[in-house]
Amino acid sequence: MQFGRLMGTGLMVLGLLLISIQAGLFFGHKREANPSPAPAPSTTTPRELPIPAILGGVLLAGGAIVFLMGRRRDEPDPAHAVK
């Protein structure tokens, strides 16, 4: 396997891993700190940025580009190939 395709595959796998981690954090079971029958006061908390998902998407896209652009150096360009 060529270096570019190997690196592209590695980046795509890492991107998918980060996206799956974010999905697990997002859809995982959330525990309540103090389960009480009284209603909790309504407070708004700032939303956190999904850093693993954003980074995973960037790595997935970058890996796809590296994978598709990677070709063997000893292969001639299609315009100069022997037919």
Stockholm file with secondary structure:
# STOCKHOLM 1.0

chainA/1-83         MQFGRLMGTGLMVLGLLLISIQAGLFFGHKREANPSPAPAPSTTTPRELPIPAILGGVLLAGGAIVFLMGRRRDEPDPAHAVK
#=GR chainA/1-83 SS CCHHHHHHHHHHHHHHHHHHHHHHHHHSCCCCSSCCSSCCCCCCCCCCCCHHHHHHHHHHHHHHHHHHHCCCTTSCCGGGCCC
#=GC SS_cons        CCHHHHHHHHHHHHHHHHHHHHHHHHHSCCCCSSCCSSCCCCCCCCCCCCHHHHHHHHHHHHHHHHHHHCCCTTSCCGGGCCC
//
